[in-house]
Amino acid sequence: MKKIIFLVIMLLLLFPITANARSGCCSHHGGVSGSCSSSGRQICNDGTVSPSCTCASTYKAPTYTYGCTDRKAKNYNPSANRSNGSCIYPIYGCTDSNAKNYNSNSNTDDKSCEYIKEINEVEPIIYTTYYSTDNSNELEAGAVITEGQNGSKEVVYTVVVDANGKQLSKKVKNEKIVKEAVPEVIYKPEQKETNANSNNINETETSFTDICLTYFVFYIFNYIYVKKSKDKKLIISDILKQKKFTMIFLIVVYVMLFFPMFIDSIIIITKLIKKLYRWKG
């Protein structure tokens, strides 16, 4: 029994000492929180670290792999878990400094590069054909006086091609005649002028005259009939009732359109035929 009492007294004496020792570590910082910092120091209740009281730390500092963490970037690093601001994003364009459309700002080639080159070609000059009426050598019609010969020229082209060598454009830079072409001369007898054109003109003039005469005959026929019969049901009857200038204008339209004048003529002819039958009857 004495031993048990002695043990209890010892525990009571030791406990306050330990508590006071721990609270003394952070006595001005709200006491000890019971947590241990990564440096092995006691963490106080106000979040500060005790400068003197140590403890056994279980804290393990995280490890970081720095790099570009953006999948859209050219230099994306799948192993990185902390960005270091090194991401490089693609700028598309021609990246070949030898190309005519090289873009110094681009870092990703988009296959748009174009290259300039020169090519030389020899091309034929096709001879032209002329006709001559000179028959001093008594040639037949169609005989060749001078035989034609093709010439040739050397042409330098400026060509633009793409990255695959496909031609995009082609322009002549300069050209030089290597051999002049010789024109071909053919004998062609001199022909006398025909009256075909004049005949056509005369025929056209005759046709126009005939048309005008026909219009005039129809108009005079209708006019005489109206004046004698005083028929008020015809188109020309209404025209002749108008005032002077209106009447002249309507007569011109009446004649030029021809169709109204033709209708009047048909009506008049029909009436004359009926009248003739009644007279015979």
VMD Tcl script that draws the C-alpha trace (Angstrom):
set ca {
  {0.00 0.00 0.00}
  {2.80 2.40 0.86}
  {4.43 1.65 -2.45}
  {1.26 2.56 -4.36}
  {0.87 5.83 -2.49}
  {4.53 6.66 -3.11}
  {4.08 6.01 -6.85}
  {1.01 8.28 -7.09}
  {2.83 11.11 -5.30}
  {5.78 10.80 -7.67}
  {3.46 11.01 -10.72}
  {1.75 14.10 -9.32}
  {5.09 15.75 -8.74}
  {6.45 14.92 -12.19}
  {3.40 15.96 -14.26}
  {3.40 19.67 -13.41}
  {7.10 19.90 -14.14}
  {6.65 18.41 -17.62}
  {3.66 20.61 -18.42}
  {5.49 23.69 -17.20}
  {8.53 22.75 -19.26}
  {6.43 22.37 -22.42}
  {4.44 25.51 -21.74}
  {7.68 27.37 -21.10}
  {8.79 26.68 -24.68}
  {5.97 28.87 -26.05}
  {5.09 30.81 -22.90}
  {4.67 34.07 -24.81}
  {2.97 32.47 -27.83}
  {-0.07 30.77 -26.37}
  {1.64 27.56 -25.31}
  {2.74 24.46 -27.19}
  {0.37 23.19 -29.89}
  {1.83 19.70 -29.85}
  {2.89 19.83 -33.51}
  {6.42 19.57 -34.78}
  {7.91 21.69 -37.56}
  {10.01 20.37 -40.46}
  {13.10 21.74 -38.69}
  {12.39 19.64 -35.54}
  {11.09 22.56 -33.42}
  {7.92 22.84 -31.38}
  {5.07 24.78 -33.06}
  {3.29 27.24 -30.77}
  {-0.47 27.81 -30.66}
  {-0.12 31.10 -32.51}
  {1.67 29.34 -35.40}
  {5.22 30.45 -34.57}
  {8.09 28.02 -34.11}
  {9.89 27.74 -30.76}
  {13.58 28.72 -31.03}
  {14.70 26.39 -28.20}
  {12.29 23.49 -27.77}
  {12.96 20.57 -30.07}
  {10.80 17.61 -31.01}
  {10.88 14.52 -33.19}
  {9.48 15.67 -36.60}
  {7.51 13.39 -38.92}
  {7.16 16.18 -41.54}
  {8.52 15.40 -44.99}
  {9.09 18.30 -47.35}
  {7.39 17.86 -50.76}
  {9.58 17.38 -53.80}
  {8.94 19.49 -56.93}
  {9.88 18.96 -60.57}
  {9.91 22.32 -62.29}
  {9.08 22.75 -65.95}
  {6.27 23.64 -68.42}
  {2.98 22.14 -67.26}
  {0.73 23.44 -70.12}
  {-0.16 20.69 -72.61}
  {-0.68 23.28 -75.38}
  {2.93 24.44 -75.18}
  {5.67 23.15 -77.48}
  {7.92 22.27 -74.53}
  {5.29 20.67 -72.29}
  {6.98 18.42 -69.65}
  {4.67 15.61 -68.48}
  {7.01 14.94 -65.52}
  {6.80 18.50 -64.18}
  {4.44 19.24 -61.29}
  {5.39 22.87 -60.72}
  {5.38 25.50 -63.50}
  {8.51 27.63 -63.86}
  {7.10 29.96 -66.53}
  {9.19 28.41 -69.30}
  {6.30 27.39 -71.62}
  {6.86 28.17 -75.30}
  {3.77 28.35 -77.53}
  {3.81 27.63 -81.29}
  {3.96 30.53 -83.74}
  {3.26 29.12 -87.20}
  {5.05 30.27 -90.32}
  {8.00 29.57 -92.59}
  {11.06 28.75 -90.49}
  {13.56 28.33 -93.36}
  {15.76 31.40 -93.64}
  {16.48 30.53 -97.29}
  {12.83 30.94 -98.27}
  {11.48 34.19 -99.70}
  {8.70 34.29 -97.09}
  {10.86 33.41 -94.07}
  {9.26 34.53 -90.79}
  {11.84 35.22 -88.09}
  {9.12 35.26 -85.42}
  {7.80 31.76 -86.15}
  {8.98 28.69 -84.26}
  {6.74 26.07 -85.90}
  {6.94 25.35 -89.62}
  {3.57 25.25 -91.39}
  {4.87 24.07 -94.78}
  {4.23 27.51 -96.31}
  {7.81 28.20 -97.39}
  {8.25 29.46 -100.96}
  {11.53 29.47 -102.90}
  {12.65 31.48 -105.91}
  {14.73 29.95 -108.64}
  {15.60 30.68 -112.25}
  {15.29 28.29 -115.17}
  {16.45 28.65 -118.77}
  {14.37 27.31 -121.65}
  {14.84 27.34 -125.41}
  {11.55 28.01 -127.19}
  {10.70 28.08 -130.91}
  {9.70 31.24 -132.78}
  {6.97 30.21 -135.22}
  {7.34 31.79 -138.64}
  {4.56 33.92 -140.09}
  {3.00 33.59 -143.55}
  {2.62 36.43 -146.05}
  {1.00 36.57 -149.47}
  {2.53 38.30 -152.48}
  {0.95 39.30 -155.81}
  {4.35 39.56 -157.52}
  {4.42 36.95 -160.27}
  {7.65 37.87 -161.96}
  {8.61 34.18 -161.97}
  {5.25 33.19 -163.53}
  {4.15 31.05 -160.56}
  {0.84 29.33 -160.09}
  {-1.55 30.48 -157.41}
  {-0.54 29.12 -154.00}
  {3.07 28.53 -154.97}
  {5.66 29.11 -152.20}
  {7.99 31.96 -153.08}
  {10.03 31.76 -149.85}
  {9.88 28.74 -147.57}
  {9.25 29.60 -143.93}
  {11.62 28.51 -141.17}
  {11.08 28.61 -137.40}
  {13.53 30.51 -135.24}
  {14.43 30.01 -131.59}
  {14.90 32.08 -128.45}
  {16.39 31.54 -125.00}
  {14.06 32.55 -122.21}
  {15.02 33.00 -118.54}
  {12.09 32.45 -116.17}
  {11.76 33.42 -112.50}
  {9.90 30.55 -110.86}
  {8.38 30.33 -107.37}
  {8.00 26.80 -105.93}
  {6.74 25.44 -102.63}
  {8.56 23.15 -100.19}
  {7.64 20.11 -102.33}
  {8.94 21.68 -105.54}
  {5.48 22.40 -106.94}
  {5.49 25.42 -109.24}
  {3.38 28.31 -107.91}
  {4.20 31.02 -110.45}
  {6.35 31.62 -113.49}
  {7.38 34.96 -115.01}
  {9.69 35.89 -117.86}
  {12.79 37.63 -116.56}
  {14.49 38.17 -119.92}
  {14.78 36.54 -123.32}
  {17.29 36.49 -126.15}
  {16.73 35.54 -129.80}
  {19.11 32.80 -130.85}
  {17.85 32.41 -134.42}
  {15.50 34.69 -136.33}
  {12.45 33.13 -137.98}
  {12.16 33.28 -141.77}
  {8.64 34.20 -142.92}
  {6.96 32.13 -145.59}
  {5.85 33.99 -148.72}
  {3.10 32.52 -150.94}
  {1.99 33.79 -154.32}
  {-1.62 34.91 -154.43}
  {-3.04 36.41 -157.66}
  {-4.55 39.85 -157.39}
  {-8.33 39.56 -157.47}
  {-10.65 42.05 -159.03}
  {-13.08 43.71 -156.76}
  {-16.55 42.27 -157.00}
  {-19.79 44.13 -156.75}
  {-21.02 41.81 -153.99}
  {-20.87 44.49 -151.33}
  {-22.51 47.10 -153.49}
  {-25.22 44.60 -154.45}
  {-25.88 43.87 -150.79}
  {-26.15 47.58 -150.09}
  {-28.51 48.05 -153.01}
  {-30.62 45.11 -151.87}
  {-30.80 46.56 -148.36}
  {-31.80 49.95 -149.72}
  {-34.43 48.35 -151.97}
  {-35.88 46.34 -149.07}
  {-36.14 49.44 -146.91}
  {-37.78 51.38 -149.74}
  {-40.28 48.57 -150.29}
  {-41.19 48.53 -146.59}
  {-41.70 52.29 -146.51}
  {-43.82 52.12 -149.67}
  {-45.96 49.34 -148.18}
  {-46.54 51.36 -144.98}
  {-47.47 54.41 -147.08}
  {-49.95 52.46 -149.25}
  {-51.71 51.00 -146.17}
  {-51.95 54.42 -144.52}
  {-53.29 56.18 -147.67}
  {-55.79 53.36 -148.20}
  {-57.11 53.68 -144.63}
  {-57.07 57.48 -144.72}
  {-59.08 57.73 -148.01}
  {-61.63 55.20 -146.79}
  {-62.22 57.03 -143.49}
  {-62.54 60.39 -145.21}
  {-65.12 59.07 -147.69}
  {-67.07 56.68 -145.44}
  {-66.67 58.62 -142.19}
  {-66.48 55.29 -140.36}
  {-65.99 56.06 -136.66}
  {-65.18 52.51 -135.53}
  {-61.62 52.46 -136.89}
  {-58.45 53.36 -135.00}
  {-57.46 55.98 -137.56}
  {-60.85 57.66 -137.10}
  {-60.04 58.41 -133.47}
  {-56.53 59.63 -134.40}
  {-57.84 62.12 -137.00}
  {-60.17 63.65 -134.39}
  {-57.26 64.75 -132.16}
  {-55.63 68.16 -132.09}
  {-52.86 68.92 -134.56}
  {-49.68 67.95 -132.69}
  {-51.32 65.00 -130.90}
  {-52.72 63.79 -134.22}
  {-49.31 63.96 -135.95}
  {-47.63 62.07 -133.10}
  {-50.32 59.35 -133.11}
  {-50.13 59.01 -136.90}
  {-46.36 58.39 -136.66}
  {-46.91 55.74 -133.98}
  {-49.82 54.28 -135.99}
  {-47.63 53.88 -139.08}
  {-44.45 52.73 -137.31}
  {-46.19 50.04 -135.29}
  {-47.94 48.90 -138.50}
  {-50.12 46.39 -136.64}
  {-52.94 48.90 -135.78}
  {-52.81 50.14 -139.35}
  {-52.95 46.56 -140.63}
  {-55.99 45.77 -138.44}
  {-57.81 48.81 -139.82}
  {-56.99 47.71 -143.36}
  {-58.38 44.19 -142.74}
  {-61.60 45.64 -141.32}
  {-61.96 48.00 -144.29}
  {-61.31 45.26 -146.85}
  {-63.84 43.00 -145.10}
  {-66.49 45.75 -145.21}
  {-65.78 46.45 -148.89}
  {-66.12 42.76 -149.78}
  {-69.46 42.51 -147.92}
  {-70.66 45.65 -149.63}
  {-69.64 44.24 -153.04}
  {-71.62 40.99 -152.40}
  {-74.70 42.95 -151.39}
  {-74.41 45.09 -154.51}
  {-74.16 42.02 -156.78}
  {-77.03 40.36 -154.96}
}
mol new
graphics top color blue
foreach p $ca { graphics top sphere $p radius 0.5 }
foreach p [lrange $ca 0 end-1] q [lrange $ca 1 end] { graphics top cylinder $p $q radius 0.2 }
display resetview
